[in-house]
Amino acid sequence: MGRENGEILVAVSSRFTPISQTSSDTFDSSSRERFDMTAIVFDLDGTLLCTSRNYRDLLASAIADVRGDAPEEWLEAYDEAFFEHFSALEPDPIRRAFARIDGCTDPEPYANALLEREIESLSPPQNAHEDLERLAETYDLGVLTNGLRDWQLAKLRAHDLDTYFDAVVTSYEVGAHKPDTPPYRLLEDRLPADRYGMIGDSDTDVDGATNAGWTAARYDGGGFGDLPQGLFRR
């Protein structure tokens, strides 16, 4: 155990790299008498569901599914429009992005094809169902993800992951993306607990959790079998 740049580091499996700790208590199963409720919150994309495919490739496949090919100008126009709409939290950024492509007269089939392609490309980590079932017996579980609620829930449900979680919060519901604090506060409102730990694969996840006063661990792949080791230890 050591301290570096004000952060507390714990030697644990490489799957999870502890980022910060706001509580001085060491976790064990008996501590639930002191902590009535403990919540473990997961990021979705890159953590609960992962893909080896490049997103631009998925987009090209979706466009080709509808029109037979995927012109480069369509890909560029979609990328530019989507990130503009999504960053600004404008409504329905996916369909609006398709609608801005010259020659796209009906965005609906393209949006549907993109969701299907995205779902098809995703898979949970090995033994995720068993690990989540085990964790759900002891902890309150949540999902905190940047994106549209219907879109993100569709991915969870398609892979039979939704039933493990007591709350799901998406950035569009609160009008702010991680790492801003409001999504974390909405999760707290929906899933009251005495302490929270965040599992995510990006700086966006762990920096936001740290700023919200949660503990956080970086997910580096390999599954959730070691949880909660390292997440609530000092």
VODRENKOL-817530 format. One record per atom (N, C-alpha, C, O): y, x, z; residue in three letters. Coordinates in pm, whole numbers, padded with zeros to 5 digits, always signed. Example, Ala and Ser with C-alpha at 12.3 -4.5 7.8 and 13.67 -1.06 7.14 Angstrom:
-00569+01319+00780ALA -00450+01230+00780ALA -00330+01320+00780ALA -00332+01424+00846ALA -00225+01285+00708SER -00106+01367+00714SER +00003+01290+00787SER +00114+01341+00804SER 
! end
This chain:
-00120+00085+00000MET +00000+00000+00000MET +00124+00088+00000MET +00129+00188+00072MET +00223+00053-00079GLY +00344+00132-00085GLY +00463+00048-00122GLY +00448-00069-00158GLY +00580+00107-00114ARG +00704+00034-00146ARG +00778+00111-00254ARG +00796+00233-00244ARG +00822+00038-00356GLU +00892+00102-00466GLU +01004+00010-00513GLU +00981-00105-00550GLU +01127+00064-00511ASN +01244-00014-00556ASN +01254-00146-00484ASN +01291-00248-00543ASN +01222-00146-00355GLY +01236-00267-00275GLY +01125-00366-00293GLY +01128-00472-00231GLY +01024-00335-00376GLU +00914-00426-00396GLU +00793-00378-00319GLU +00779-00257-00296GLU +00707-00469-00279ILE +00589-00435-00202ILE +00470-00438-00295ILE +00444-00538-00361ILE +00397-00328-00300LEU +00285-00315-00392LEU +00157-00314-00313LEU +00150-00254-00206LEU +00054-00380-00366VAL -00075-00387-00301VAL -00181-00343-00400VAL -00175-00382-00517VAL -00276-00264-00356ALA -00384-00221-00444ALA -00484-00334-00457ALA -00561-00362-00365ALA -00484-00399-00574VAL -00576-00509-00600VAL -00629-00492-00741VAL -00597-00394-00810VAL -00711-00589-00785SER -00763-00586-00921SER -00649-00578-01021SER -00542-00634-00999SER -00674-00509-01133SER -00571-00493-01235SER -00534-00625-01300SER -00437-00630-01375SER -00611-00732-01274ARG -00577-00861-01334ARG -00446-00916-01279ARG -00375-00988-01348ARG -00415-00881-01156PHE -00295-00934-01094PHE -00217-00820-01032PHE -00271-00745-00950PHE -00092-00807-01069THR -00006-00705-01012THR +00098-00773-00926THR +00188-00838-00981THR +00090-00761-00793PRO +00189-00827-00708PRO +00329-00778-00739PRO +00353-00659-00759PRO +00421-00872-00745ILE +00558-00840-00781ILE +00650-00841-00659ILE +00732-00750-00643ILE +00637-00942-00575SER +00727-00950-00461SER +00663-01033-00353SER +00562-01099-00374SER +00724-01027-00235GLN +00673-01105-00122GLN +00788-01143-00034GLN +00868-01058+00004GLN +00799-01270-00003THR +00908-01316+00082THR +00862-01346+00223THR +00946-01369+00310THR +00732-01347+00248SER +00679-01375+00381SER +00616-01250+00438SER +00555-01173+00364SER +00628-01229+00569SER +00570-01112+00633SER +00430-01139+00683SER +00369-01051+00744SER +00377-01258+00660ASP +00244-01293+00709ASP +00137-01246+00613ASP +00152-01258+00492ASP +00029-01193+00668THR -00087-01158+00588THR -00173-01282+00572THR -00197-01354+00669THR -00220-01307+00450PHE -00295-01428+00422PHE -00442-01413+00455PHE -00503-01311+00422PHE -00499-01512+00519ASP -00643-01531+00524ASP -00667-01679+00537ASP -00572-01755+00557ASP -00792-01724+00528SER -00820-01867+00524SER -00778-01938+00651SER -00746-02057+00647SER -00776-01866+00765SER -00738-01932+00889SER -00590-01958+00899SER -00546-02034+00986SER -00509-01896+00811SER -00364-01911+00821SER -00318-02049+00781SER -00199-02079+00797SER -00406-02135+00731ARG -00365-02269+00693ARG -00322-02351+00813ARG -00259-02455+00797ARG -00356-02307+00934GLU -00304-02375+01053GLU -00155-02351+01065GLU -00082-02437+01114GLU -00107-02232+01021ARG +00035-02202+01026ARG +00106-02248+00900ARG +00223-02286+00905ARG +00037-02245+00789PHE +00092-02291+00662PHE +00015-02416+00621PHE -00094-02408+00565PHE +00074-02534+00649ASP +00004-02658+00624ASP -00033-02673+00478ASP -00139-02726+00445ASP +00054-02627+00390MET +00031-02643+00247MET +00073-02516+00175MET +00184-02466+00193MET -00016-02466+00093THR +00010-02347+00012THR -00014-02384-00133THR -00120-02437-00168THR +00082-02356-00218ALA +00073-02392-00359ALA +00062-02267-00445ALA +00137-02170-00427ALA -00031-02269-00537ILE -00043-02166-00640ILE -00002-02229-00772ILE -00058-02330-00813ILE +00094-02168-00838VAL +00154-02225-00959VAL +00128-02130-01076VAL +00152-02010-01066VAL +00081-02186-01187PHE +00044-02108-01304PHE +00141-02132-01419PHE +00185-02244-01442PHE +00171-02026-01489ASP +00231-02038-01622ASP +00124-02092-01716ASP +00004-02080-01688ASP +00166-02151-01827LEU +00069-02206-01922LEU +00037-02108-02035LEU -00073-02053-02040LEU +00132-02085-02125ASP +00106-02003-02243ASP +00096-01855-02205ASP +00191-01798-02151ASP -00017-01795-02234GLY -00041-01656-02200GLY -00107-01636-02067GLY -00142-01524-02030GLY -00125-01745-01993THR -00189-01736-01861THR -00306-01833-01855THR -00422-01792-01859THR -00277-01963-01845LEU -00386-02061-01844LEU -00451-02074-01980LEU -00571-02098-01990LEU -00373-02059-02086LEU -00424-02067-02223LEU -00369-01949-02302LEU -00249-01921-02300LEU -00458-01880-02371CYS -00420-01759-02443CYS -00468-01768-02588CYS -00563-01839-02620CYS -00400-01694-02673THR -00440-01686-02813THR -00423-01543-02862THR -00337-01469-02815THR -00506-01506-02956SER -00493-01374-03017SER -00415-01382-03148SER -00390-01279-03212SER -00377-01502-03188ARG -00308-01520-03316ARG -00157-01510-03299ARG -00102-01554-03199ARG -00093-01452-03395ASN +00052-01447-03401ASN +00107-01587-03428ASN +00051-01661-03509ASN +00216-01622-03359TYR +00267-01758-03374TYR +00312-01787-03517TYR +00298-01899-03565TYR +00364-01687-03584ARG +00407-01708-03723ARG +00287-01740-03811ARG +00299-01820-03904ARG +00174-01680-03782ASP +00052-01713-03857ASP +00010-01857-03833ASP -00033-01926-03926ASP +00022-01903-03707LEU -00009-02042-03677LEU +00084-02137-03753LEU +00041-02238-03808LEU +00211-02102-03755LEU +00308-02183-03826LEU +00276-02189-03975LEU +00282-02295-04036LEU +00242-02074-04032ALA +00207-02071-04175ALA +00085-02156-04204ALA +00081-02227-04305ALA -00015-02150-04117SER -00135-02232-04136SER -00103-02380-04129SER -00154-02459-04208SER -00016-02418-04034ALA +00020-02558-04018ALA +00095-02610-04141ALA +00067-02719-04190ALA +00188-02532-04191ILE +00263-02573-04310ILE +00169-02584-04430ILE +00178-02678-04508ILE +00079-02486-04443ALA -00015-02489-04555ALA -00111-02607-04545ALA -00154-02660-04647ALA -00143-02649-04423ASP -00230-02765-04407ASP -00169-02889-04469ASP -00242-02976-04519ASP -00038-02900-04467VAL +00030-03019-04516VAL +00066-03008-04664VAL +00043-03102-04741VAL +00122-02894-04704ARG +00174-02886-04841ARG +00094-02792-04932ARG +00123-02783-05051ARG -00005-02723-04877GLY -00091-02639-04959GLY -00054-02493-04962GLY -00136-02409-04999GLY +00070-02460-04925ASP +00112-02320-04916ASP +00217-02310-04807ASP +00260-02410-04750ASP +00259-02188-04778ALA +00357-02166-04672ALA +00463-02068-04723ALA +00453-01948-04698ALA +00564-02119-04793PRO +00668-02031-04847PRO +00739-01953-04737PRO +00764-02005-04628PRO +00772-01830-04766GLU +00839-01745-04667GLU +00971-01806-04623GLU +01008-01797-04506GLU +01043-01870-04716GLU +01171-01929-04678GLU +01154-02045-04580GLU +01242-02071-04498GLU +01041-02115-04588TRP +01011-02220-04490TRP +00989-02159-04352TRP +01040-02210-04252TRP +00913-02050-04347LEU +00885-01986-04218LEU +01013-01934-04154LEU +01035-01952-04034LEU +01096-01871-04233GLU +01221-01817-04180GLU +01314-01928-04135GLU +01377-01917-04029GLU +01324-02034-04214ALA +01413-02145-04178ALA +01366-02213-04050ALA +01447-02248-03964ALA +01234-02232-04037TYR +01182-02295-03916TYR +01209-02208-03794TYR +01259-02258-03693TYR +01178-02080-03802ASP +01197-01991-03687ASP +01342-01994-03640ASP +01368-02008-03521ASP +01434-01980-03733GLU +01576-01978-03696GLU +01618-02110-03632GLU +01687-02110-03529GLU +01578-02221-03691ALA +01620-02351-03639ALA +01553-02382-03506ALA +01617-02432-03414ALA +01423-02352-03496PHE +01353-02384-03372PHE +01413-02310-03253PHE +01443-02371-03151PHE +01430-02180-03265PHE +01481-02105-03150PHE +01624-02143-03116PHE +01663-02135-03000PHE +01700-02183-03214GLU +01834-02234-03187GLU +01827-02362-03105GLU +01895-02374-03003GLU +01744-02457-03148HIS +01732-02584-03077HIS +01667-02566-02940HIS +01711-02623-02841HIS +01561-02485-02936PHE +01485-02469-02812PHE +01567-02398-02705PHE +01568-02438-02589PHE +01636-02292-02743SER +01717-02218-02647SER +01826-02305-02587SER +01862-02290-02470SER +01878-02395-02669ALA +01985-02485-02622ALA +01930-02611-02557ALA +02007-02699-02517ALA +01797-02620-02547LEU +01732-02737-02487LEU +01771-02867-02557LEU +01784-02971-02494LEU +01789-02858-02689GLU +01819-02977-02766GLU +01693-03061-02784GLU +01583-03005-02790GLU +01707-03192-02794PRO +01588-03279-02801PRO +01501-03250-02923PRO +01550-03215-03030PRO +01371-03264-02903ASP +01272-03259-03012ASP +01294-03138-03103ASP +01312-03156-03224ASP +01292-03017-03050PRO +01328-02900-03131PRO +01230-02872-03244PRO +01268-02814-03346PRO +01105-02912-03230ILE +01005-02882-03333ILE +01030-02966-03457ILE +01040-02912-03567ILE +01039-03097-03440ARG +01065-03182-03555ARG +01202-03157-03615ARG +01218-03164-03737ARG +01300-03129-03532ARG +01434-03101-03583ARG +01436-02971-03663ARG +01509-02959-03761ARG +01353-02875-03621ALA +01346-02749-03696ALA +01283-02771-03833ALA +01331-02717-03933ALA +01176-02849-03838PHE +01117-02879-03968PHE +01215-02957-04056PHE +01222-02935-04177PHE +01289-03047-03995ALA +01381-03129-04072ALA +01493-03048-04135ALA +01555-03092-04232ALA +01520-02930-04082ARG +01627-02846-04137ARG +01580-02760-04254ARG +01660-02690-04316ARG +01451-02765-04285ILE +01399-02687-04397ILE +01428-02762-04526ILE +01395-02880-04539ILE +01489-02695-04620ASP +01513-02756-04752ASP +01380-02791-04816ASP +01293-02706-04833ASP +01365-02918-04851GLY +01241-02963-04914GLY +01145-03032-04819GLY +01047-03091-04863GLY +01173-03026-04690CYS +01088-03095-04593CYS +01147-03233-04566CYS +01243-03245-04490CYS +01092-03334-04628THR +01148-03469-04617THR +01091-03547-04499THR +01152-03645-04456THR +00976-03506-04448ASP +00913-03576-04336ASP +00856-03472-04240ASP +00750-03416-04268ASP +00922-03446-04128PRO +00875-03342-04036PRO +00750-03381-03956PRO +00684-03294-03900PRO +00718-03508-03949GLU +00611-03554-03860GLU +00476-03489-03890GLU +00414-03437-03797GLU +00427-03490-04015PRO +00296-03429-04038PRO +00294-03279-04011PRO +00190-03225-03973PRO +00406-03213-04029TYR +00412-03069-04001TYR +00407-03043-03851TYR +00339-02950-03807TYR +00478-03124-03773ALA +00472-03108-03628ALA +00332-03135-03576ALA +00282-03062-03490ALA +00268-03239-03627ASN +00132-03269-03584ASN +00035-03157-03620ASN -00052-03121-03541ASN +00052-03102-03740ALA -00035-02993-03782ALA -00014-02868-03698ALA -00109-02796-03667ALA +00111-02842-03659LEU +00139-02725-03576LEU +00076-02739-03438LEU +00020-02643-03386LEU +00085-02858-03380LEU +00022-02879-03250LEU -00129-02861-03260LEU -00190-02799-03173LEU -00189-02916-03364GLU -00334-02902-03383GLU -00374-02756-03399GLU -00472-02711-03340GLU -00298-02682-03477ARG -00327-02541-03497ARG -00310-02462-03368ARG -00390-02372-03338ARG -00206-02496-03292GLU -00184-02425-03166GLU -00297-02452-03068GLU -00350-02359-03006GLU -00335-02578-03053ILE -00445-02612-02964ILE -00574-02543-03005ILE -00648-02491-02922ILE -00599-02542-03136GLU -00721-02481-03188GLU -00727-02332-03158GLU -00835-02277-03137GLU -00612-02267-03156SER -00608-02122-03137SER -00621-02080-02990SER -00651-01965-02961SER -00598-02173-02900LEU -00591-02141-02757LEU -00726-02151-02690LEU -00813-02226-02733LEU -00743-02073-02584SER -00862-02086-02500SER -00826-02038-02359SER -00742-01949-02343SER -00889-02097-02258PRO -00865-02051-02121PRO -00940-01922-02094PRO -01034-01889-02166PRO -00902-01848-01991PRO -00976-01727-01955PRO -01121-01760-01918PRO -01153-01874-01885PRO -01205-01662-01925GLN -01346-01680-01889GLN -01357-01732-01746GLN -01291-01682-01655GLN -01441-01831-01728ASN -01469-01892-01597ASN -01346-01960-01536ASN -01342-01983-01415ASN -01247-01994-01618ALA -01126-02056-01565ALA -01156-02188-01496ALA -01100-02217-01390ALA -01244-02268-01554HIS -01274-02398-01492HIS -01336-02380-01354HIS -01297-02449-01260HIS -01430-02290-01342GLU -01492-02266-01212GLU -01391-02210-01112GLU -01391-02250-00995GLU -01306-02119-01156ASP -01208-02060-01066ASP -01104-02162-01022ASP -01067-02165-00905ASP -01058-02244-01113LEU -00959-02346-01077LEU -01019-02451-00985LEU -00952-02498-00892LEU -01142-02488-01009GLU -01209-02584-00920GLU -01221-02527-00780GLU -01198-02598-00682GLU -01256-02399-00770ARG -01265-02334-00639ARG -01129-02332-00569ARG -01118-02367-00452ARG -01026-02292-00642LEU -00893-02283-00582LEU -00841-02421-00540LEU -00775-02434-00437LEU -00872-02524-00621ALA -00822-02658-00592ALA -00881-02715-00463ALA -00826-02809-00406ALA -00992-02661-00418GLU -01051-02708-00293GLU -00969-02666-00172GLU -00979-02728-00066GLU -00890-02561-00186THR -00816-02505-00073THR -00665-02512-00090THR -00592-02524+00008THR -00617-02504-00212TYR -00475-02493-00239TYR -00426-02609-00326TYR -00504-02672-00397TYR -00296-02634-00317ASP -00232-02723-00413ASP -00199-02641-00537ASP -00144-02531-00527ASP -00233-02693-00654LEU -00215-02619-00778LEU -00111-02687-00867LEU -00106-02810-00877LEU -00029-02606-00930GLY +00072-02659-01020GLY +00082-02576-01146GLY +00030-02464-01154GLY +00151-02632-01245VAL +00181-02563-01370VAL +00332-02568-01390VAL +00394-02673-01375VAL +00390-02453-01423LEU +00533-02444-01451LEU +00549-02371-01583LEU +00517-02253-01594LEU +00599-02442-01684THR +00599-02387-01820THR +00726-02422-01894THR +00781-02531-01878THR +00773-02330-01974ASN +00883-02359-02064ASN +00831-02438-02183ASN +00733-02398-02246ASN +00895-02550-02213GLY +00852-02629-02326GLY +00871-02777-02306GLY +00932-02821-02208GLY +00819-02854-02400LEU +00825-03000-02399LEU +00706-03055-02322LEU +00594-03008-02339LEU +00729-03155-02239ARG +00622-03206-02154ARG +00502-03258-02236ARG +00389-03219-02210ARG +00527-03343-02333ASP +00415-03401-02409ASP +00337-03292-02482ASP +00214-03296-02488ASP +00407-03196-02536TRP +00343-03087-02612TRP +00255-03002-02520TRP +00141-02970-02554TRP +00310-02965-02404GLN +00236-02879-02312GLN +00119-02954-02248GLN +00012-02897-02229GLN +00140-03080-02214LEU +00029-03159-02158LEU -00083-03177-02259LEU -00200-03178-02222LEU -00048-03191-02387ALA -00151-03205-02489ALA -00241-03083-02493ALA -00362-03095-02513ALA -00184-02966-02474LYS -00264-02843-02473LYS -00354-02837-02350LYS -00471-02801-02360LYS -00299-02872-02234LEU -00380-02874-02112LEU -00497-02972-02125LEU -00610-02939-02091LEU -00468-03091-02174ARG -00571-03195-02184ARG -00677-03160-02287ARG -00795-03188-02267ARG -00636-03099-02397ALA -00731-03063-02502ALA -00835-02965-02452ALA -00947-02960-02502ALA -00798-02885-02351HIS -00891-02786-02296HIS -00941-02826-02158HIS -00994-02743-02084HIS -00925-02955-02123ASP -00978-03011-01999ASP -00929-02936-01875ASP -01006-02915-01781ASP -00803-02897-01876LEU -00747-02825-01762LEU -00656-02912-01675LEU -00627-02876-01561LEU -00612-03024-01727ASP -00509-03102-01659ASP -00555-03157-01524ASP -00473-03176-01435ASP -00684-03182-01508THR -00732-03249-01386THR -00728-03158-01263THR -00741-03207-01151THR -00709-03028-01282TYR -00708-02937-01167TYR -00572-02931-01098TYR -00561-02876-00988TYR -00470-02987-01162PHE -00334-02962-01115PHE -00271-03087-01054PHE -00284-03198-01105PHE -00201-03062-00942ASP -00134-03171-00870ASP +00004-03199-00926ASP +00059-03307-00903ASP +00062-03105-00998ALA +00194-03124-01057ALA +00209-03034-01178ALA +00160-02921-01179ALA +00277-03086-01280VAL +00311-03009-01399VAL +00460-03028-01425VAL +00509-03140-01434VAL +00531-02917-01435VAL +00675-02922-01463VAL +00702-02841-01588VAL +00657-02727-01602VAL +00777-02900-01680THR +00820-02830-01801THR +00971-02813-01799THR +01044-02892-01739THR +01018-02709-01865SER +01160-02677-01860SER +01247-02788-01917SER +01359-02809-01870SER +01197-02860-02016TYR +01276-02965-02078TYR +01304-03081-01983TYR +01401-03155-02000TYR +01219-03097-01883GLU +01241-03206-01787GLU +01362-03183-01699GLU +01427-03278-01655GLU +01394-03057-01674VAL +01502-03026-01582VAL +01625-02972-01654VAL +01731-02958-01593VAL +01612-02942-01783GLY +01726-02893-01859GLY +01756-02747-01838GLY +01871-02704-01849GLY +01654-02669-01807ALA +01671-02524-01789ALA +01536-02457-01808ALA +01433-02510-01766ALA +01536-02342-01872HIS +01415-02265-01892HIS +01397-02163-01780HIS +01495-02114-01723HIS +01271-02130-01749LYS +01247-02011-01667LYS +01310-01891-01740LYS +01300-01883-01862LYS +01374-01797-01670PRO +01367-01773-01525PRO +01474-01843-01443PRO +01488-01811-01325PRO +01550-01936-01500ASP +01647-02009-01419ASP +01576-02082-01306ASP +01459-02118-01318ASP +01647-02103-01198THR +01585-02157-01077THR +01551-02306-01083THR +01452-02345-01021THR +01626-02392-01152PRO +01598-02536-01147PRO +01454-02577-01175PRO +01405-02667-01107PRO +01381-02517-01271PRO +01241-02558-01288PRO +01156-02534-01165PRO +01066-02613-01135PRO +01183-02427-01094TYR +01108-02398-00972TYR +01139-02500-00863TYR +01051-02540-00787TYR +01264-02541-00857ARG +01302-02640-00756ARG +01239-02777-00787ARG +01199-02849-00696ARG +01232-02813-00915LEU +01167-02939-00949LEU +01020-02934-00914LEU +00964-03033-00867LEU +00956-02820-00937LEU +00815-02806-00897LEU +00800-02824-00748LEU +00705-02889-00703LEU +00891-02768-00670GLU +00887-02785-00525GLU +00902-02931-00486GLU +00836-02978-00393GLU +00988-03004-00556ASP +01005-03146-00526ASP +00877-03225-00554ASP +00841-03315-00478ASP +00809-03191-00661ARG +00688-03265-00699ARG +00564-03219-00623ARG +00467-03293-00611ARG +00569-03097-00572LEU +00453-03041-00503LEU +00500-02973-00375LEU +00505-02850-00369LEU +00536-03051-00274PRO +00588-02992-00150PRO +00484-02901-00085PRO +00367-02936-00073PRO +00529-02784-00043ALA +00441-02688+00022ALA +00526-02597+00110ALA +00648-02594+00098ALA +00458-02524+00198ASP +00528-02431+00285ASP +00555-02298+00216ASP +00648-02226+00254ASP +00475-02265+00116ARG +00499-02143+00040ARG +00436-02156-00098ARG +00344-02235-00120ARG +00489-02077-00190TYR +00448-02086-00330TYR +00420-01947-00385TYR +00490-01850-00354TYR +00316-01939-00466GLY +00286-01816-00539GLY +00274-01847-00686GLY +00210-01944-00725GLY +00337-01764-00769MET +00340-01785-00914MET +00254-01683-00984MET +00261-01563-00954MET +00170-01729-01079ILE +00090-01643-01163ILE +00141-01657-01306ILE +00137-01766-01362ILE +00188-01548-01364GLY +00239-01554-01500GLY +00230-01420-01570GLY +00214-01316-01505GLY +00239-01424-01701ASP +00217-01302-01780ASP +00346-01235-01825ASP +00340-01136-01898ASP +00461-01286-01784SER +00586-01232-01836SER +00690-01213-01727SER +00678-01268-01617SER +00794-01134-01759ASP +00906-01116-01667ASP +00973-01250-01638ASP +01021-01273-01527ASP +00976-01337-01737THR +01035-01469-01718THR +00971-01541-01601THR +01040-01603-01520THR +00838-01534-01592ASP +00766-01602-01485ASP +00794-01539-01349ASP +00834-01606-01254ASP +00773-01408-01341VAL +00777-01344-01210VAL +00919-01325-01160VAL +00944-01336-01040VAL +01013-01296-01249ASP +01152-01281-01205ASP +01207-01414-01156ASP +01277-01420-01055ASP +01175-01521-01229GLY +01221-01652-01185GLY +01162-01691-01051GLY +01232-01746-00965GLY +01033-01664-01032ALA +00969-01696-00905ALA +01031-01617-00791ALA +01058-01672-00684ALA +01053-01489-00813THR +01114-01405-00710THR +01252-01456-00673THR +01287-01464-00555THR +01331-01491-00773ASN +01465-01542-00748ASN +01464-01675-00675ASN +01558-01708-00602ASN +01356-01752-00694ALA +01343-01882-00627ALA +01289-01869-00486ALA +01277-01969-00415ALA +01255-01747-00444GLY +01202-01726-00309GLY +01052-01738-00300GLY +00998-01746-00190GLY +00983-01738-00414TRP +00837-01743-00415TRP +00780-01602-00420TRP +00852-01506-00449TRP +00652-01591-00391THR +00581-01469-00425THR +00537-01480-00570THR +00534-01589-00626THR +00502-01367-00632ALA +00463-01369-00772ALA +00365-01258-00800ALA +00369-01152-00737ALA +00276-01282-00896ALA +00183-01180-00941ALA +00175-01185-01092ALA +00171-01293-01152ALA +00174-01069-01154ARG +00165-01060-01299ARG +00020-01078-01342ARG -00070-01010-01292ARG -00002-01170-01436TYR -00136-01190-01490TYR -00155-01100-01611TYR -00079-01107-01708TYR -00257-01016-01604ASP -00283-00919-01711ASP -00409-00951-01789ASP -00458-00867-01865ASP -00463-01071-01771GLY -00586-01109-01841GLY -00708-01089-01754GLY -00704-01020-01652GLY -00819-01150-01798GLY -00945-01127-01729GLY -00992-01239-01640GLY -01104-01234-01590GLY -00909-01341-01618GLY -00954-01454-01538GLY -00888-01460-01402GLY -00806-01376-01367GLY -00926-01562-01327PHE -00863-01590-01198PHE -00959-01572-01081PHE -00934-01623-00972PHE -01069-01501-01103GLY -01171-01489-01000GLY -01125-01419-00874GLY -01182-01441-00768GLY -01021-01334-00884ASP -00974-01260-00767ASP -00871-01337-00686ASP -00840-01298-00573ASP -00818-01445-00740LEU -00718-01522-00665LEU -00781-01586-00542LEU -00895-01631-00546LEU -00704-01591-00429PRO -00562-01555-00415PRO -00537-01411-00371PRO -00427-01379-00327PRO -00636-01324-00382GLN -00618-01186-00340GLN -00494-01125-00403GLN -00474-01135-00524GLN -00412-01064-00321GLY -00291-00998-00370GLY -00171-01085-00382GLY -00059-01034-00385GLY -00189-01217-00387LEU -00075-01305-00409LEU +00004-01330-00282LEU +00127-01339-00286LEU -00066-01343-00169PHE +00001-01374-00043PHE -00018-01265+00061PHE -00007-01290+00180PHE -00046-01145+00015ARG -00061-01034+00109ARG +00066-00953+00112ARG +00136-00943+00011ARG +00096-00893+00228ARG +00216-00811+00235ARG +00186-00670+00192ARG +00275-00585+00191ARG 
! end
